Amino acid sequence: DITGQLRFVANWIGHSVSRCRLYVAEVNEAGEPGKETTNPKIAALAAGPLGTGPAKAEALRVAAINLYVPGECYIVAESASGPGSEDRGFVVSGRQIRHSGGQITIRRPQQHGGGEMLYREGVDLIIRAWTPHPADSDQADSPTRSALPYLREIEVILKREYAELDSRLTGAGLLPLPQGIDFPRGPDDPEGIAGFQQMLQRAMATSLGDRSSAEAMVPIMFTVPPEYVDKIKPIFFWSDLSDQLIPLKDSAIKSTAQSLDIPVEVLLGEGEANHWSAWLVSSSAINVHVSPILSRIADPLTSGWLRSALEDMGEDPDSHVYAFDTGALVA
């Protein structure tokens, strides 16, 4: 929500997955997905619980982003509750599911009716899709996990940039002038340092409230004995760290790109790459980084929904699987 670099990459993954076509494939003799089925009744199962058209593309986008960030998502199939109602299928994140008192409650997306759905065992379906963690396959893993330290670094640097910017915009600093010590103050301010503090606070507030104010550009002047003038320099409210923030952030962004399990050119740009090497980057991204996410969506859909649907139709539940066609994305 707050780091644009991660959002860009996650959306890149989500949009890529949403452009791929989900279909039902026959299982070949080796037990692998083969050619697309020619049986029209079985082919119609490609709609699955995700529906068709834009709704399906959006469900795939949400599923892919959740697999990329927290590492898991839940595909919900809600059966029709009465005459005139229709089955619903949608994708939710873990934060939309609540388990309490032996009941599971799911908060529906607004585009699917909104409100809360009470899960009915044996009637509705909740299918978990996740990337198994190498150390514990029941737990979810994702590229974002390893990037968290660098994302935190980007966040901290960004906050510091805002603080440094606000410090510069509070005014142009303090300028000492020769004469007896005389702190400036407003006509209604008390004498001495207390009046100077009140005037300084007003100047800062004015500058922050109106970035175009002249008070942001003119230093606050005060006087000191002549013998100290050449020893006292103008005082500013920002630090020397300002000049280091951009290199630090660039380094953190590069480290993030190297942690996010994508070709780094996706986030950093293709630089000096020509159209052939750029094509190789795109091809690699699809085969190595997008296709595995497609598999993690297709497999639970097959085991959690397609096999039951085939069995209800009197077909061999192990004869077909879900598969994805990346042709449109490659093109």
C-alpha positions in Angstrom: 0.0 0.0 0.0 2.9 2.4 0.7 5.8 1.2 -1.4 5.4 2.0 -5.1 8.2 -0.3 -6.2 6.6 -3.4 -4.7 3.1 -2.3 -6.0 4.5 -1.9 -9.5 6.0 -5.4 -9.5 3.0 -7.1 -7.9 0.6 -5.4 -10.4 2.9 -6.5 -13.2 2.6 -10.1 -12.1 -1.2 -9.7 -11.5 -1.9 -8.1 -14.9 0.3 -10.7 -16.6 -1.6 -13.6 -15.1 -5.0 -12.0 -15.8 -4.2 -12.0 -19.6 -3.6 -15.8 -19.7 -6.4 -18.2 -20.6 -7.5 -21.0 -18.3 -8.7 -24.1 -20.1 -9.3 -27.8 -19.4 -6.6 -30.1 -20.8 -6.6 -33.9 -21.2 -4.1 -35.8 -19.1 -1.7 -37.7 -21.4 -0.1 -41.1 -20.7 2.7 -39.6 -18.7 0.1 -38.0 -16.4 0.9 -34.5 -17.6 -1.4 -31.9 -19.1 -1.8 -32.6 -22.8 -3.9 -31.1 -25.5 -7.0 -29.0 -24.8 -10.2 -31.1 -24.5 -12.6 -31.2 -27.5 -15.5 -32.4 -25.4 -17.8 -29.3 -25.3 -19.3 -30.2 -21.9 -16.0 -30.6 -20.3 -14.5 -27.6 -22.0 -17.3 -25.5 -20.5 -15.8 -26.3 -17.1 -13.0 -23.9 -17.9 -15.3 -21.2 -16.4 -14.9 -23.0 -13.1 -15.7 -21.0 -9.9 -14.0 -17.9 -11.4 -16.6 -17.2 -14.1 -15.9 -15.8 -17.5 -14.8 -12.6 -19.2 -13.7 -9.6 -17.2 -14.8 -11.1 -13.9 -12.5 -14.1 -14.4 -9.6 -11.8 -15.4 -10.0 -9.8 -12.3 -10.2 -12.9 -10.1 -6.9 -14.1 -11.6 -5.3 -10.7 -11.1 -6.3 -10.7 -7.4 -5.2 -14.3 -6.9 -1.8 -13.6 -8.5 -1.1 -10.5 -6.4 -2.0 -12.4 -3.2 0.3 -15.3 -4.2 3.1 -12.8 -4.8 2.7 -10.7 -1.6 1.4 -12.8 1.3 1.9 -16.0 -0.7 -1.7 -17.4 -0.5 -5.2 -16.7 -1.6 -8.6 -18.4 -1.2 -11.0 -19.2 -4.1 -14.5 -19.4 -2.8 -17.4 -21.1 -4.5 -20.7 -20.1 -2.9 -23.7 -22.3 -3.9 -27.0 -20.8 -4.8 -29.0 -20.3 -1.6 -32.5 -20.5 -3.1 -34.8 -20.1 -6.1 -33.7 -17.4 -8.4 -30.2 -17.1 -6.9 -27.0 -18.1 -8.7 -23.7 -19.7 -7.7 -21.0 -17.2 -7.0 -17.2 -17.6 -7.3 -14.6 -15.1 -6.1 -11.1 -14.7 -4.7 -10.4 -13.3 -1.2 -7.3 -12.8 0.9 -6.8 -14.3 4.3 -7.9 -11.1 6.1 -11.3 -11.5 4.6 -11.9 -14.9 6.3 -12.8 -15.2 10.0 -13.0 -18.4 12.0 -14.9 -18.2 15.3 -17.0 -20.6 17.3 -16.7 -23.4 14.8 -18.0 -21.2 12.0 -16.2 -19.7 9.0 -17.4 -16.2 7.8 -16.2 -14.7 4.6 -16.5 -11.1 3.6 -17.6 -11.0 0.0 -16.2 -8.5 -2.4 -18.6 -5.7 -3.3 -18.7 -6.8 -7.0 -20.0 -10.1 -5.8 -22.8 -8.8 -3.6 -20.9 -7.7 -0.6 -21.9 -8.5 2.9 -20.8 -11.6 4.8 -21.1 -15.2 3.7 -21.5 -18.0 6.3 -19.6 -21.0 5.0 -21.7 -24.2 4.7 -19.8 -27.5 5.0 -20.6 -29.7 2.0 -22.4 -27.0 0.2 -19.8 -24.2 -0.4 -16.2 -24.6 -1.2 -13.1 -22.8 0.0 -10.0 -23.6 -2.0 -6.6 -22.5 -0.7 -3.9 -21.7 -3.3 -0.5 -21.1 -1.8 3.2 -21.2 -2.4 4.6 -23.8 0.0 7.5 -22.6 2.2 10.6 -24.8 1.8 10.9 -25.3 5.6 7.2 -26.0 6.2 5.1 -26.8 3.2 1.9 -26.0 5.0 3.0 -22.4 5.4 2.9 -19.8 2.6 6.0 -18.4 1.1 6.5 -15.4 -1.3 9.2 -13.3 -2.8 8.0 -10.3 -0.8 9.1 -12.0 2.5 12.8 -11.8 1.6 12.3 -8.2 0.4 10.8 -6.9 3.6 14.1 -5.5 5.1 14.7 -3.5 1.9 11.1 -2.4 1.7 11.4 -1.2 5.2 14.6 0.7 4.3 12.8 2.4 1.4 9.9 3.4 3.8 12.3 4.8 6.4 14.3 6.7 3.7 11.1 8.1 2.3 9.9 9.3 5.7 13.3 10.9 6.3 13.0 12.7 2.9 9.7 14.1 4.0 11.3 15.2 7.3 14.2 16.8 5.6 11.9 18.5 3.1 9.7 19.9 5.8 12.7 21.1 7.7 13.8 23.1 4.7 10.3 24.4 4.2 10.0 25.6 7.7 12.2 28.5 6.8 15.7 29.5 5.6 17.4 29.1 8.9 18.8 31.7 11.3 21.1 34.6 10.4 23.3 36.2 13.2 24.0 39.9 12.9 26.5 42.1 14.8 25.2 44.2 17.7 24.2 43.6 21.3 22.2 40.4 21.7 18.6 41.1 20.8 16.2 38.2 20.2 13.5 39.1 17.7 9.9 38.8 18.8 6.4 39.8 17.8 4.7 42.9 19.3 2.6 40.8 21.7 5.3 38.3 22.5 7.2 38.3 25.8 10.8 39.5 26.0 13.8 37.2 25.6 14.1 33.7 24.4 10.4 32.9 25.1 9.2 35.6 22.7 11.7 34.4 20.1 10.4 30.8 20.4 6.8 31.9 19.8 7.8 33.9 16.7 9.9 31.0 15.4 6.9 28.6 15.8 4.6 31.0 13.9 7.1 31.3 11.1 7.4 27.5 10.8 3.6 27.0 10.9 3.1 29.7 8.2 5.8 28.1 6.0 4.3 24.6 6.3 0.8 25.8 5.7 1.7 27.9 2.7 4.8 26.5 0.8 4.8 29.7 -1.4 5.0 32.0 1.6 8.0 34.4 1.6 8.6 33.4 5.2 9.9 30.1 3.8 12.7 31.9 1.9 13.7 34.7 4.3 15.9 33.8 7.3 15.0 34.9 10.8 17.5 37.5 11.9 18.9 38.1 15.4 21.9 40.0 16.8 25.1 39.0 18.6 28.1 41.0 19.8 30.4 42.0 16.9 33.4 39.9 18.0 31.3 36.7 17.4 30.0 37.4 14.0 32.8 35.8 12.0 32.6 32.7 14.3 28.8 32.1 14.0 27.4 30.8 10.8 23.8 30.7 9.6 21.9 27.9 11.3 19.7 25.6 9.3 17.1 23.0 10.3 18.2 20.1 8.0 21.1 17.7 8.2 23.9 16.7 5.9 22.1 13.4 5.4 20.0 15.0 2.7 22.7 14.6 0.1 22.9 10.8 0.9 19.2 10.0 0.8 18.9 9.5 -3.0 21.9 7.1 -3.3 20.7 5.2 -0.3 17.2 4.9 -1.8 18.6 3.8 -5.2 20.6 1.1 -3.4 17.6 -0.1 -1.5 15.5 -0.2 -4.7 18.1 -2.3 -6.4 18.3 -4.7 -3.5 14.5 -4.9 -3.6 14.5 -5.7 -7.3 17.1 -8.5 -6.7 14.9 -10.0 -3.9 11.5 -10.0 -5.7 12.1 -13.1 -7.9 11.7 -11.3 -11.2 14.2 -10.1 -13.8 15.6 -6.9 -12.2 15.0 -5.1 -15.5 11.2 -5.2 -14.8 11.7 -2.8 -11.9 14.9 -1.0 -12.8 14.2 -0.6 -16.5 16.0 -2.3 -19.4 18.9 0.2 -19.6 21.1 -0.5 -22.6 19.1 -3.6 -23.6 18.3 -3.8 -27.3 15.0 -5.1 -28.6 16.3 -8.7 -28.8 17.7 -8.8 -25.2 14.6 -7.0 -24.0 12.5 -9.8 -25.6 14.6 -12.4 -23.7 13.9 -10.6 -20.5 10.2 -10.7 -21.2 10.3 -14.4 -22.2 12.3 -15.3 -19.1 9.8 -13.4 -16.9 6.9 -15.4 -18.4 8.5 -18.8 -18.3 10.4 -18.6 -15.0 8.2 -16.1 -12.9 4.7 -16.0 -14.3 4.1 -19.7 -15.2 4.8 -21.0 -11.7 2.1 -18.7 -10.3 -0.3 -20.0 -13.0 0.5 -23.6 -11.9 -0.3 -22.7 -8.3 -3.7 -21.5 -9.3 -4.5 -24.3 -11.7 -3.5 -27.2 -9.4 -5.8 -26.3 -6.4 -8.6 -25.5 -8.8 -8.2 -29.0 -10.4 -8.1 -30.9 -7.0 -10.7 -28.7 -5.3 -13.3 -28.1 -8.0 -12.7 -29.8 -11.4 -12.4 -33.4 -10.2 -15.7 -33.1 -8.3 -17.4 -31.6 -11.3 -16.1 -34.3 -13.6 -17.3 -37.0 -11.1 -20.7 -35.4 -11.0 -20.8 -35.6 -14.8 -19.9 -39.3 -14.8 -16.4 -38.7 -16.1 -13.1 -40.0 -14.8 -12.0 -37.3 -12.3 -8.3 -37.9 -13.1 -8.7 -37.6 -16.9 -8.5 -33.8 -17.1 -6.7 -30.9 -15.4 -6.7 -27.2 -15.6 -4.0 -25.6 -17.6 -3.1 -22.1 -18.8 -2.3 -20.7 -22.2 0.2 -17.8 -22.1 0.0 -17.2 -25.9 -1.7 -13.8 -25.6 0.9 -12.7 -23.0 3.8 -13.9 -25.1 2.4 -12.1 -28.2 
